[in-house]
Amino acid sequence: MLDERRSFKRFDIPLDVEFKISNSSEKYLMGKTINFSRTGLCLESNAIAPNIHDVTEIKIKLPEKEAYTTAVCDVAWQRRVDEKFMMGIKLMAMNKEAKNEILQYAYDLWLIKMRD
């Protein structure tokens, strides 16, 4: 049902992520994407989640590369699930080429899955 309200398809894709609240001196925390879309992503982490509407800096590992891209985001929602935190992240600023690379990779995986 929730997918019907979304403007853009979310693709299931696990990518390594490092994140921290903007302007904080704390170190980056580790996480992994659950899904990714043109406007946001779902992030899972064992670390403590930022508060809702905290501006957050994230580093996303590009698919099949050792390189990371950075983004500035807003935490739209968060909840604890068992021993992990799930967060809905709205992308506010991200390198367009890197975002397109992730989306193309995710789309290609989705196509392969649909053909099977």
Biopython code that builds the backbone (N, CA, C, O; Angstrom):
import numpy as np
from Bio.PDB.StructureBuilder import StructureBuilder

atoms = [
    (1, "MET", "N", (0.810, -1.195, 0.000)),
    (1, "MET", "CA", (0.000, 0.000, 0.000)),
    (1, "MET", "C", (0.855, 1.262, 0.000)),
    (1, "MET", "O", (0.567, 2.218, -0.720)),
    (2, "LEU", "N", (1.912, 1.256, 0.817)),
    (2, "LEU", "CA", (2.745, 2.446, 0.923)),
    (2, "LEU", "C", (3.389, 2.791, -0.411)),
    (2, "LEU", "O", (3.527, 3.969, -0.741)),
    (3, "ASP", "N", (3.792, 1.771, -1.192)),
    (3, "ASP", "CA", (4.419, 2.013, -2.487)),
    (3, "ASP", "C", (3.513, 2.810, -3.409)),
    (3, "ASP", "O", (4.009, 3.566, -4.245)),
    (4, "GLU", "N", (2.204, 2.664, -3.283)),
    (4, "GLU", "CA", (1.272, 3.364, -4.168)),
    (4, "GLU", "C", (1.305, 4.871, -3.939)),
    (4, "GLU", "O", (0.972, 5.632, -4.847)),
    (5, "ARG", "N", (1.697, 5.320, -2.752)),
    (5, "ARG", "CA", (1.745, 6.746, -2.445)),
    (5, "ARG", "C", (3.076, 7.379, -2.841)),
    (5, "ARG", "O", (3.185, 8.604, -2.870)),
    (6, "ARG", "N", (4.065, 6.588, -3.138)),
    (6, "ARG", "CA", (5.384, 7.109, -3.450)),
    (6, "ARG", "C", (5.454, 7.597, -4.886)),
    (6, "ARG", "O", (4.844, 7.017, -5.784)),
    (7, "SER", "N", (6.201, 8.665, -5.089)),
    (7, "SER", "CA", (6.356, 9.233, -6.423)),
    (7, "SER", "C", (7.344, 8.443, -7.264)),
    (7, "SER", "O", (7.224, 8.402, -8.489)),
    (8, "PHE", "N", (8.333, 7.807, -6.610)),
    (8, "PHE", "CA", (9.372, 7.082, -7.324)),
    (8, "PHE", "C", (9.530, 5.686, -6.755)),
    (8, "PHE", "O", (9.373, 5.469, -5.553)),
    (9, "LYS", "N", (9.846, 4.734, -7.637)),
    (9, "LYS", "CA", (10.048, 3.349, -7.228)),
    (9, "LYS", "C", (11.252, 3.248, -6.302)),
    (9, "LYS", "O", (12.275, 3.897, -6.519)),
    (10, "ARG", "N", (11.114, 2.430, -5.274)),
    (10, "ARG", "CA", (12.233, 2.120, -4.389)),
    (10, "ARG", "C", (12.789, 0.769, -4.802)),
    (10, "ARG", "O", (12.056, -0.208, -4.958)),
    (11, "PHE", "N", (14.096, 0.739, -4.974)),
    (11, "PHE", "CA", (14.773, -0.487, -5.380)),
    (11, "PHE", "C", (15.486, -1.081, -4.174)),
    (11, "PHE", "O", (16.210, -0.381, -3.467)),
    (12, "ASP", "N", (15.280, -2.381, -3.941)),
    (12, "ASP", "CA", (15.984, -3.079, -2.870)),
    (12, "ASP", "C", (17.449, -3.196, -3.261)),
    (12, "ASP", "O", (17.785, -3.848, -4.249)),
    (13, "ILE", "N", (18.309, -2.568, -2.487)),
    (13, "ILE", "CA", (19.736, -2.613, -2.779)),
    (13, "ILE", "C", (20.517, -2.369, -1.492)),
    (13, "ILE", "O", (20.371, -1.320, -0.865)),
    (14, "PRO", "N", (21.352, -3.344, -1.092)),
    (14, "PRO", "CA", (22.155, -3.167, 0.117)),
    (14, "PRO", "C", (23.487, -2.481, -0.211)),
    (14, "PRO", "O", (24.339, -3.064, -0.882)),
    (15, "LEU", "N", (23.657, -1.271, 0.253)),
    (15, "LEU", "CA", (24.907, -0.533, 0.075)),
    (15, "LEU", "C", (25.428, -0.115, 1.437)),
    (15, "LEU", "O", (24.647, 0.271, 2.308)),
    (16, "ASP", "N", (26.733, -0.186, 1.631)),
    (16, "ASP", "CA", (27.333, 0.269, 2.881)),
    (16, "ASP", "C", (27.198, 1.785, 2.999)),
    (16, "ASP", "O", (27.360, 2.519, 2.024)),
    (17, "VAL", "N", (26.898, 2.232, 4.210)),
    (17, "VAL", "CA", (26.693, 3.652, 4.469)),
    (17, "VAL", "C", (27.398, 4.025, 5.771)),
    (17, "VAL", "O", (27.428, 3.243, 6.722)),
    (18, "GLU", "N", (27.959, 5.220, 5.798)),
    (18, "GLU", "CA", (28.444, 5.840, 7.026)),
    (18, "GLU", "C", (27.626, 7.111, 7.202)),
    (18, "GLU", "O", (27.371, 7.817, 6.226)),
    (19, "PHE", "N", (27.208, 7.418, 8.436)),
    (19, "PHE", "CA", (26.368, 8.599, 8.639)),
    (19, "PHE", "C", (26.677, 9.269, 9.966)),
    (19, "PHE", "O", (27.160, 8.634, 10.904)),
    (20, "LYS", "N", (26.387, 10.578, 10.030)),
    (20, "LYS", "CA", (26.479, 11.332, 11.275)),
    (20, "LYS", "C", (25.585, 12.557, 11.159)),
    (20, "LYS", "O", (25.259, 13.011, 10.062)),
    (21, "ILE", "N", (25.202, 13.073, 12.298)),
    (21, "ILE", "CA", (24.406, 14.301, 12.319)),
    (21, "ILE", "C", (25.311, 15.446, 11.875)),
    (21, "ILE", "O", (26.431, 15.585, 12.366)),
    (22, "SER", "N", (24.826, 16.260, 10.950)),
    (22, "SER", "CA", (25.614, 17.375, 10.433)),
    (22, "SER", "C", (26.083, 18.284, 11.554)),
    (22, "SER", "O", (25.387, 18.473, 12.552)),
    (23, "ASN", "N", (27.253, 18.835, 11.379)),
    (23, "ASN", "CA", (27.852, 19.774, 12.329)),
    (23, "ASN", "C", (28.139, 19.170, 13.702)),
    (23, "ASN", "O", (28.406, 19.905, 14.653)),
    (24, "SER", "N", (28.088, 17.857, 13.817)),
    (24, "SER", "CA", (28.458, 17.245, 15.093)),
    (24, "SER", "C", (29.904, 16.786, 14.991)),
    (24, "SER", "O", (30.409, 16.523, 13.899)),
    (25, "SER", "N", (30.548, 16.694, 16.114)),
    (25, "SER", "CA", (31.934, 16.258, 16.122)),
    (25, "SER", "C", (32.041, 14.748, 16.287)),
    (25, "SER", "O", (33.138, 14.192, 16.342)),
    (26, "GLU", "N", (30.889, 14.094, 16.366)),
    (26, "GLU", "CA", (30.904, 12.650, 16.553)),
    (26, "GLU", "C", (31.409, 11.962, 15.303)),
    (26, "GLU", "O", (31.323, 12.499, 14.199)),
    (27, "LYS", "N", (31.939, 10.759, 15.496)),
    (27, "LYS", "CA", (32.444, 9.999, 14.362)),
    (27, "LYS", "C", (31.276, 9.437, 13.546)),
    (27, "LYS", "O", (30.140, 9.371, 14.014)),
    (28, "TYR", "N", (31.591, 9.038, 12.325)),
    (28, "TYR", "CA", (30.578, 8.432, 11.479)),
    (28, "TYR", "C", (30.179, 7.065, 12.033)),
    (28, "TYR", "O", (31.019, 6.322, 12.540)),
    (29, "LEU", "N", (28.903, 6.745, 11.934)),
    (29, "LEU", "CA", (28.355, 5.460, 12.355)),
    (29, "LEU", "C", (28.093, 4.622, 11.108)),
    (29, "LEU", "O", (27.910, 5.164, 10.018)),
    (30, "MET", "N", (28.074, 3.314, 11.267)),
    (30, "MET", "CA", (27.917, 2.406, 10.123)),
    (30, "MET", "C", (26.458, 1.989, 9.950)),
    (30, "MET", "O", (25.705, 1.873, 10.917)),
    (31, "GLY", "N", (26.085, 1.768, 8.700)),
    (31, "GLY", "CA", (24.753, 1.290, 8.374)),
    (31, "GLY", "C", (24.740, 0.664, 7.001)),
    (31, "GLY", "O", (25.781, 0.529, 6.358)),
    (32, "LYS", "N", (23.550, 0.279, 6.551)),
    (32, "LYS", "CA", (23.372, -0.335, 5.242)),
    (32, "LYS", "C", (22.022, 0.096, 4.700)),
    (32, "LYS", "O", (21.035, 0.164, 5.431)),
    (33, "THR", "N", (21.994, 0.387, 3.394)),
    (33, "THR", "CA", (20.706, 0.726, 2.791)),
    (33, "THR", "C", (19.861, -0.536, 2.660)),
    (33, "THR", "O", (20.379, -1.624, 2.411)),
    (34, "ILE", "N", (18.568, -0.371, 2.830)),
    (34, "ILE", "CA", (17.595, -1.435, 2.572)),
    (34, "ILE", "C", (17.028, -1.231, 1.172)),
    (34, "ILE", "O", (16.858, -2.179, 0.405)),
    (35, "ASN", "N", (16.741, 0.034, 0.858)),
    (35, "ASN", "CA", (16.273, 0.375, -0.481)),
    (35, "ASN", "C", (16.708, 1.797, -0.806)),
    (35, "ASN", "O", (17.157, 2.544, 0.063)),
    (36, "PHE", "N", (16.561, 2.151, -2.085)),
    (36, "PHE", "CA", (17.048, 3.442, -2.572)),
    (36, "PHE", "C", (16.108, 3.919, -3.668)),
    (36, "PHE", "O", (15.669, 3.126, -4.501)),
    (37, "SER", "N", (15.796, 5.218, -3.672)),
    (37, "SER", "CA", (14.980, 5.796, -4.741)),
    (37, "SER", "C", (15.574, 7.138, -5.137)),
    (37, "SER", "O", (16.584, 7.568, -4.580)),
    (38, "ARG", "N", (14.954, 7.783, -6.084)),
    (38, "ARG", "CA", (15.420, 9.082, -6.560)),
    (38, "ARG", "C", (15.407, 10.143, -5.452)),
    (38, "ARG", "O", (16.205, 11.081, -5.480)),
    (39, "THR", "N", (14.504, 9.993, -4.481)),
    (39, "THR", "CA", (14.360, 11.028, -3.450)),
    (39, "THR", "C", (14.751, 10.598, -2.036)),
    (39, "THR", "O", (14.772, 11.428, -1.127)),
    (40, "GLY", "N", (15.059, 9.324, -1.838)),
    (40, "GLY", "CA", (15.394, 8.898, -0.490)),
    (40, "GLY", "C", (15.829, 7.457, -0.400)),
    (40, "GLY", "O", (16.005, 6.774, -1.409)),
    (41, "LEU", "N", (15.998, 7.007, 0.827)),
    (41, "LEU", "CA", (16.432, 5.639, 1.059)),
    (41, "LEU", "C", (15.992, 5.202, 2.439)),
    (41, "LEU", "O", (15.661, 6.025, 3.292)),
    (42, "CYS", "N", (15.992, 3.908, 2.645)),
    (42, "CYS", "CA", (15.765, 3.343, 3.968)),
    (42, "CYS", "C", (17.111, 2.819, 4.443)),
    (42, "CYS", "O", (17.795, 2.091, 3.723)),
    (43, "LEU", "N", (17.479, 3.191, 5.642)),
    (43, "LEU", "CA", (18.784, 2.865, 6.210)),
    (43, "LEU", "C", (18.592, 2.042, 7.473)),
    (43, "LEU", "O", (17.728, 2.342, 8.296)),
    (44, "GLU", "N", (19.404, 1.005, 7.618)),
    (44, "GLU", "CA", (19.385, 0.155, 8.807)),
    (44, "GLU", "C", (20.732, 0.290, 9.505)),
    (44, "GLU", "O", (21.779, 0.312, 8.857)),
    (45, "SER", "N", (20.698, 0.380, 10.834)),
    (45, "SER", "CA", (21.942, 0.532, 11.587)),
    (45, "SER", "C", (21.808, -0.096, 12.969)),
    (45, "SER", "O", (20.724, -0.131, 13.550)),
    (46, "ASN", "N", (22.926, -0.588, 13.479)),
    (46, "ASN", "CA", (22.971, -1.063, 14.862)),
    (46, "ASN", "C", (23.218, 0.094, 15.818)),
    (46, "ASN", "O", (23.038, -0.043, 17.028)),
    (47, "ALA", "N", (23.627, 1.222, 15.277)),
    (47, "ALA", "CA", (23.944, 2.403, 16.087)),
    (47, "ALA", "C", (22.662, 3.142, 16.465)),
    (47, "ALA", "O", (21.582, 2.829, 15.964)),
    (48, "ILE", "N", (22.791, 4.091, 17.322)),
    (48, "ILE", "CA", (21.661, 4.935, 17.701)),
    (48, "ILE", "C", (21.254, 5.782, 16.501)),
    (48, "ILE", "O", (22.109, 6.328, 15.804)),
    (49, "ALA", "N", (19.967, 5.890, 16.264)),
    (49, "ALA", "CA", (19.457, 6.645, 15.120)),
    (49, "ALA", "C", (19.395, 8.133, 15.448)),
    (49, "ALA", "O", (19.125, 8.512, 16.588)),
    (50, "PRO", "N", (19.646, 8.976, 14.442)),
    (50, "PRO", "CA", (19.432, 10.419, 14.640)),
    (50, "PRO", "C", (17.948, 10.694, 14.900)),
    (50, "PRO", "O", (17.097, 9.856, 14.601)),
    (51, "ASN", "N", (17.648, 11.849, 15.447)),
    (51, "ASN", "CA", (16.261, 12.244, 15.670)),
    (51, "ASN", "C", (15.587, 12.614, 14.353)),
    (51, "ASN", "O", (16.257, 12.935, 13.371)),
    (52, "ILE", "N", (14.268, 12.566, 14.341)),
    (52, "ILE", "CA", (13.504, 12.971, 13.163)),
    (52, "ILE", "C", (13.816, 14.426, 12.859)),
    (52, "ILE", "O", (13.874, 15.264, 13.759)),
    (53, "HIS", "N", (14.014, 14.710, 11.598)),
    (53, "HIS", "CA", (14.346, 16.028, 11.042)),
    (53, "HIS", "C", (15.767, 16.493, 11.346)),
    (53, "HIS", "O", (16.109, 17.641, 11.061)),
    (54, "ASP", "N", (16.599, 15.624, 11.918)),
    (54, "ASP", "CA", (18.014, 15.963, 12.027)),
    (54, "ASP", "C", (18.612, 15.968, 10.632)),
    (54, "ASP", "O", (18.394, 15.035, 9.859)),
    (55, "VAL", "N", (19.354, 16.998, 10.305)),
    (55, "VAL", "CA", (20.090, 17.016, 9.046)),
    (55, "VAL", "C", (21.292, 16.102, 9.251)),
    (55, "VAL", "O", (22.050, 16.249, 10.210)),
    (56, "THR", "N", (21.444, 15.171, 8.344)),
    (56, "THR", "CA", (22.429, 14.115, 8.493)),
    (56, "THR", "C", (23.331, 14.050, 7.273)),
    (56, "THR", "O", (22.865, 14.187, 6.142)),
    (57, "GLU", "N", (24.605, 13.845, 7.498)),
    (57, "GLU", "CA", (25.562, 13.622, 6.415)),
    (57, "GLU", "C", (25.730, 12.122, 6.247)),
    (57, "GLU", "O", (25.915, 11.403, 7.229)),
    (58, "ILE", "N", (25.667, 11.650, 5.020)),
    (58, "ILE", "CA", (25.909, 10.233, 4.783)),
    (58, "ILE", "C", (26.951, 10.060, 3.682)),
    (58, "ILE", "O", (27.094, 10.892, 2.787)),
    (59, "LYS", "N", (27.667, 8.954, 3.786)),
    (59, "LYS", "CA", (28.586, 8.515, 2.745)),
    (59, "LYS", "C", (28.050, 7.168, 2.273)),
    (59, "LYS", "O", (27.892, 6.245, 3.072)),
    (60, "ILE", "N", (27.773, 7.056, 0.984)),
    (60, "ILE", "CA", (27.216, 5.828, 0.423)),
    (60, "ILE", "C", (28.272, 5.188, -0.467)),
    (60, "ILE", "O", (28.819, 5.843, -1.354)),
    (61, "LYS", "N", (28.564, 3.904, -0.234)),
    (61, "LYS", "CA", (29.532, 3.184, -1.061)),
    (61, "LYS", "C", (28.884, 2.895, -2.412)),
    (61, "LYS", "O", (27.797, 2.322, -2.480)),
    (62, "LEU", "N", (29.552, 3.292, -3.469)),
    (62, "LEU", "CA", (29.026, 3.072, -4.814)),
    (62, "LEU", "C", (29.071, 1.586, -5.148)),
    (62, "LEU", "O", (29.995, 0.887, -4.734)),
    (63, "PRO", "N", (28.072, 1.095, -5.897)),
    (63, "PRO", "CA", (28.013, -0.340, -6.223)),
    (63, "PRO", "C", (29.267, -0.803, -6.964)),
    (63, "PRO", "O", (29.730, -0.161, -7.907)),
    (64, "GLU", "N", (29.797, -1.930, -6.508)),
    (64, "GLU", "CA", (30.940, -2.600, -7.143)),
    (64, "GLU", "C", (32.181, -1.716, -7.252)),
    (64, "GLU", "O", (33.006, -1.919, -8.143)),
    (65, "LYS", "N", (32.323, -0.733, -6.350)),
    (65, "LYS", "CA", (33.490, 0.149, -6.323)),
    (65, "LYS", "C", (33.946, 0.320, -4.886)),
    (65, "LYS", "O", (33.218, 0.000, -3.946)),
    (66, "GLU", "N", (35.143, 0.822, -4.729)),
    (66, "GLU", "CA", (35.655, 1.146, -3.398)),
    (66, "GLU", "C", (35.406, 2.611, -3.057)),
    (66, "GLU", "O", (35.785, 3.068, -1.978)),
    (67, "ALA", "N", (34.777, 3.345, -3.958)),
    (67, "ALA", "CA", (34.540, 4.780, -3.780)),
    (67, "ALA", "C", (33.210, 5.033, -3.074)),
    (67, "ALA", "O", (32.268, 4.246, -3.171)),
    (68, "TYR", "N", (33.167, 6.153, -2.364)),
    (68, "TYR", "CA", (31.961, 6.603, -1.686)),
    (68, "TYR", "C", (31.522, 7.933, -2.288)),
    (68, "TYR", "O", (32.344, 8.686, -2.812)),
    (69, "THR", "N", (30.228, 8.216, -2.213)),
    (69, "THR", "CA", (29.706, 9.537, -2.527)),
    (69, "THR", "C", (29.036, 10.076, -1.275)),
    (69, "THR", "O", (28.593, 9.303, -0.426)),
    (70, "THR", "N", (28.959, 11.370, -1.154)),
    (70, "THR", "CA", (28.351, 11.963, 0.038)),
    (70, "THR", "C", (26.999, 12.572, -0.304)),
    (70, "THR", "O", (26.710, 12.890, -1.457)),
    (71, "ALA", "N", (26.183, 12.724, 0.725)),
    (71, "ALA", "CA", (24.872, 13.347, 0.563)),
    (71, "ALA", "C", (24.493, 14.035, 1.873)),
    (71, "ALA", "O", (24.923, 13.636, 2.955)),
    (72, "VAL", "N", (23.687, 15.065, 1.746)),
    (72, "VAL", "CA", (23.080, 15.722, 2.906)),
    (72, "VAL", "C", (21.622, 15.301, 2.905)),
    (72, "VAL", "O", (20.950, 15.359, 1.876)),
    (73, "CYS", "N", (21.138, 14.879, 4.060)),
    (73, "CYS", "CA", (19.814, 14.265, 4.149)),
    (73, "CYS", "C", (19.037, 14.775, 5.351)),
    (73, "CYS", "O", (19.579, 15.423, 6.247)),
    (74, "ASP", "N", (17.754, 14.461, 5.337)),
    (74, "ASP", "CA", (16.858, 14.755, 6.445)),
    (74, "ASP", "C", (16.268, 13.430, 6.913)),
    (74, "ASP", "O", (15.815, 12.632, 6.092)),
    (75, "VAL", "N", (16.269, 13.189, 8.208)),
    (75, "VAL", "CA", (15.673, 11.966, 8.751)),
    (75, "VAL", "C", (14.158, 12.160, 8.792)),
    (75, "VAL", "O", (13.650, 12.953, 9.585)),
    (76, "ALA", "N", (13.434, 11.430, 7.930)),
    (76, "ALA", "CA", (11.977, 11.571, 7.837)),
    (76, "ALA", "C", (11.262, 10.767, 8.923)),
    (76, "ALA", "O", (10.242, 11.207, 9.454)),
    (77, "TRP", "N", (11.793, 9.601, 9.248)),
    (77, "TRP", "CA", (11.222, 8.758, 10.297)),
    (77, "TRP", "C", (12.305, 7.822, 10.797)),
    (77, "TRP", "O", (13.317, 7.600, 10.131)),
    (78, "GLN", "N", (12.074, 7.277, 11.983)),
    (78, "GLN", "CA", (12.974, 6.260, 12.523)),
    (78, "GLN", "C", (12.201, 5.387, 13.493)),
    (78, "GLN", "O", (11.260, 5.833, 14.149)),
    (79, "ARG", "N", (12.618, 4.143, 13.567)),
    (79, "ARG", "CA", (12.010, 3.230, 14.542)),
    (79, "ARG", "C", (12.994, 2.117, 14.872)),
    (79, "ARG", "O", (13.870, 1.775, 14.077)),
    (80, "ARG", "N", (12.828, 1.575, 16.038)),
    (80, "ARG", "CA", (13.662, 0.453, 16.473)),
    (80, "ARG", "C", (12.970, -0.835, 16.051)),
    (80, "ARG", "O", (11.772, -1.008, 16.273)),
    (81, "VAL", "N", (13.728, -1.732, 15.444)),
    (81, "VAL", "CA", (13.222, -3.045, 15.054)),
    (81, "VAL", "C", (14.195, -4.069, 15.628)),
    (81, "VAL", "O", (15.325, -4.198, 15.158)),
    (82, "ASP", "N", (13.746, -4.792, 16.642)),
    (82, "ASP", "CA", (14.599, -5.717, 17.381)),
    (82, "ASP", "C", (15.817, -4.959, 17.905)),
    (82, "ASP", "O", (15.662, -4.008, 18.671)),
    (83, "GLU", "N", (17.002, -5.354, 17.516)),
    (83, "GLU", "CA", (18.230, -4.716, 17.996)),
    (83, "GLU", "C", (18.764, -3.667, 17.038)),
    (83, "GLU", "O", (19.871, -3.166, 17.237)),
    (84, "LYS", "N", (18.007, -3.320, 16.001)),
    (84, "LYS", "CA", (18.477, -2.383, 14.987)),
    (84, "LYS", "C", (17.568, -1.169, 14.898)),
    (84, "LYS", "O", (16.441, -1.174, 15.393)),
    (85, "PHE", "N", (18.076, -0.145, 14.265)),
    (85, "PHE", "CA", (17.291, 1.043, 13.971)),
    (85, "PHE", "C", (17.058, 1.118, 12.473)),
    (85, "PHE", "O", (17.973, 0.876, 11.686)),
    (86, "MET", "N", (15.840, 1.451, 12.077)),
    (86, "MET", "CA", (15.477, 1.684, 10.687)),
    (86, "MET", "C", (15.177, 3.171, 10.564)),
    (86, "MET", "O", (14.529, 3.759, 11.429)),
    (87, "MET", "N", (15.658, 3.775, 9.471)),
    (87, "MET", "CA", (15.452, 5.206, 9.272)),
    (87, "MET", "C", (15.030, 5.469, 7.836)),
    (87, "MET", "O", (15.602, 4.911, 6.900)),
    (88, "GLY", "N", (14.033, 6.318, 7.667)),
    (88, "GLY", "CA", (13.666, 6.827, 6.359)),
    (88, "GLY", "C", (14.434, 8.112, 6.136)),
    (88, "GLY", "O", (14.325, 9.054, 6.921)),
    (89, "ILE", "N", (15.206, 8.151, 5.072)),
    (89, "ILE", "CA", (16.106, 9.263, 4.808)),
    (89, "ILE", "C", (15.679, 9.975, 3.526)),
    (89, "ILE", "O", (15.561, 9.352, 2.471)),
    (90, "LYS", "N", (15.450, 11.280, 3.626)),
    (90, "LYS", "CA", (15.113, 12.093, 2.454)),
    (90, "LYS", "C", (16.400, 12.756, 1.962)),
    (90, "LYS", "O", (17.070, 13.463, 2.715)),
    (91, "LEU", "N", (16.737, 12.520, 0.690)),
    (91, "LEU", "CA", (17.932, 13.124, 0.108)),
    (91, "LEU", "C", (17.679, 14.605, -0.159)),
    (91, "LEU", "O", (16.722, 14.961, -0.847)),
    (92, "MET", "N", (18.531, 15.459, 0.380)),
    (92, "MET", "CA", (18.413, 16.898, 0.160)),
    (92, "MET", "C", (19.441, 17.387, -0.857)),
    (92, "MET", "O", (19.147, 18.271, -1.661)),
    (93, "ALA", "N", (20.633, 16.821, -0.825)),
    (93, "ALA", "CA", (21.694, 17.205, -1.762)),
    (93, "ALA", "C", (22.602, 16.002, -1.972)),
    (93, "ALA", "O", (23.122, 15.423, -1.018)),
    (94, "MET", "N", (22.785, 15.636, -3.247)),
    (94, "MET", "CA", (23.635, 14.490, -3.583)),
    (94, "MET", "C", (24.148, 14.678, -4.993)),
    (94, "MET", "O", (23.446, 15.222, -5.845)),
    (95, "ASN", "N", (25.363, 14.234, -5.245)),
    (95, "ASN", "CA", (25.942, 14.280, -6.577)),
    (95, "ASN", "C", (25.032, 13.540, -7.557)),
    (95, "ASN", "O", (24.736, 12.360, -7.369)),
    (96, "LYS", "N", (24.594, 14.235, -8.597)),
    (96, "LYS", "CA", (23.628, 13.678, -9.549)),
    (96, "LYS", "C", (24.166, 12.445, -10.276)),
    (96, "LYS", "O", (23.436, 11.472, -10.466)),
    (97, "GLU", "N", (25.428, 12.479, -10.681)),
    (97, "GLU", "CA", (26.015, 11.338, -11.401)),
    (97, "GLU", "C", (26.087, 10.104, -10.499)),
    (97, "GLU", "O", (25.804, 8.991, -10.941)),
    (98, "ALA", "N", (26.465, 10.305, -9.239)),
    (98, "ALA", "CA", (26.537, 9.184, -8.306)),
    (98, "ALA", "C", (25.152, 8.609, -8.036)),
    (98, "ALA", "O", (24.986, 7.390, -7.976)),
    (99, "LYS", "N", (24.165, 9.475, -7.873)),
    (99, "LYS", "CA", (22.797, 9.003, -7.657)),
    (99, "LYS", "C", (22.318, 8.199, -8.861)),
    (99, "LYS", "O", (21.712, 7.139, -8.701)),
    (100, "ASN", "N", (22.586, 8.699, -10.062)),
    (100, "ASN", "CA", (22.178, 7.985, -11.270)),
    (100, "ASN", "C", (22.893, 6.645, -11.402)),
    (100, "ASN", "O", (22.305, 5.669, -11.868)),
    (101, "GLU", "N", (24.161, 6.595, -10.992)),
    (101, "GLU", "CA", (24.907, 5.334, -11.031)),
    (101, "GLU", "C", (24.267, 4.297, -10.104)),
    (101, "GLU", "O", (24.109, 3.137, -10.482)),
    (102, "ILE", "N", (23.902, 4.716, -8.898)),
    (102, "ILE", "CA", (23.251, 3.801, -7.952)),
    (102, "ILE", "C", (21.897, 3.353, -8.494)),
    (102, "ILE", "O", (21.567, 2.168, -8.451)),
    (103, "LEU", "N", (21.112, 4.308, -9.006)),
    (103, "LEU", "CA", (19.782, 3.965, -9.533)),
    (103, "LEU", "C", (19.876, 3.034, -10.739)),
    (103, "LEU", "O", (19.071, 2.111, -10.867)),
    (104, "GLN", "N", (20.838, 3.259, -11.618)),
    (104, "GLN", "CA", (20.990, 2.392, -12.786)),
    (104, "GLN", "C", (21.386, 0.982, -12.363)),
    (104, "GLN", "O", (20.860, 0.002, -12.891)),
    (105, "TYR", "N", (22.297, 0.879, -11.426)),
    (105, "TYR", "CA", (22.715, -0.422, -10.909)),
    (105, "TYR", "C", (21.525, -1.146, -10.267)),
    (105, "TYR", "O", (21.309, -2.333, -10.510)),
    (106, "ALA", "N", (20.766, -0.430, -9.455)),
    (106, "ALA", "CA", (19.600, -1.020, -8.789)),
    (106, "ALA", "C", (18.541, -1.434, -9.801)),
    (106, "ALA", "O", (17.921, -2.488, -9.657)),
    (107, "TYR", "N", (18.331, -0.611, -10.820)),
    (107, "TYR", "CA", (17.354, -0.933, -11.862)),
    (107, "TYR", "C", (17.773, -2.191, -12.622)),
    (107, "TYR", "O", (16.940, -3.055, -12.899)),
    (108, "ASP", "N", (19.052, -2.296, -12.957)),
    (108, "ASP", "CA", (19.549, -3.484, -13.659)),
    (108, "ASP", "C", (19.339, -4.739, -12.826)),
    (108, "ASP", "O", (18.941, -5.772, -13.364)),
    (109, "LEU", "N", (19.600, -4.670, -11.512)),
    (109, "LEU", "CA", (19.343, -5.812, -10.627)),
    (109, "LEU", "C", (17.864, -6.159, -10.586)),
    (109, "LEU", "O", (17.497, -7.334, -10.599)),
    (110, "TRP", "N", (17.020, -5.145, -10.537)),
    (110, "TRP", "CA", (15.570, -5.347, -10.516)),
    (110, "TRP", "C", (15.113, -6.044, -11.806)),
    (110, "TRP", "O", (14.281, -6.950, -11.760)),
    (111, "LEU", "N", (15.656, -5.621, -12.955)),
    (111, "LEU", "CA", (15.292, -6.255, -14.227)),
    (111, "LEU", "C", (15.673, -7.734, -14.238)),
    (111, "LEU", "O", (14.893, -8.576, -14.683)),
    (112, "ILE", "N", (16.860, -8.045, -13.754)),
    (112, "ILE", "CA", (17.306, -9.445, -13.703)),
    (112, "ILE", "C", (16.361, -10.255, -12.822)),
    (112, "ILE", "O", (15.968, -11.364, -13.184)),
    (113, "LYS", "N", (15.996, -9.700, -11.664)),
    (113, "LYS", "CA", (15.092, -10.386, -10.752)),
    (113, "LYS", "C", (13.722, -10.599, -11.378)),
    (113, "LYS", "O", (13.109, -11.648, -11.181)),
    (114, "MET", "N", (13.233, -9.616, -12.130)),
    (114, "MET", "CA", (11.917, -9.727, -12.771)),
    (114, "MET", "C", (11.903, -10.798, -13.873)),
    (114, "MET", "O", (10.870, -11.420, -14.120)),
    (115, "ARG", "N", (13.032, -11.007, -14.522)),
    (115, "ARG", "CA", (13.127, -12.004, -15.609)),
    (115, "ARG", "C", (13.204, -13.417, -15.076)),
    (115, "ARG", "O", (12.833, -14.362, -15.772)),
    (116, "ASP", "N", (13.682, -13.579, -13.843)),
    (116, "ASP", "CA", (13.820, -14.932, -13.257)),
    (116, "ASP", "C", (12.490, -15.531, -12.886)),
    (116, "ASP", "O", (12.437, -16.655, -12.386)),
]
sb = StructureBuilder()
sb.init_structure("model")
sb.init_model(0)
sb.init_chain("A")
sb.init_seg("    ")
for serial, (resi, resn, name, xyz) in enumerate(atoms, 1):
    if name == "N":
        sb.init_residue(resn, " ", resi, " ")
    sb.init_atom(name, np.array(xyz, "f"), 0.0, 1.0, " ", f" {name:<3s}", serial, name[0])
structure = sb.get_structure()
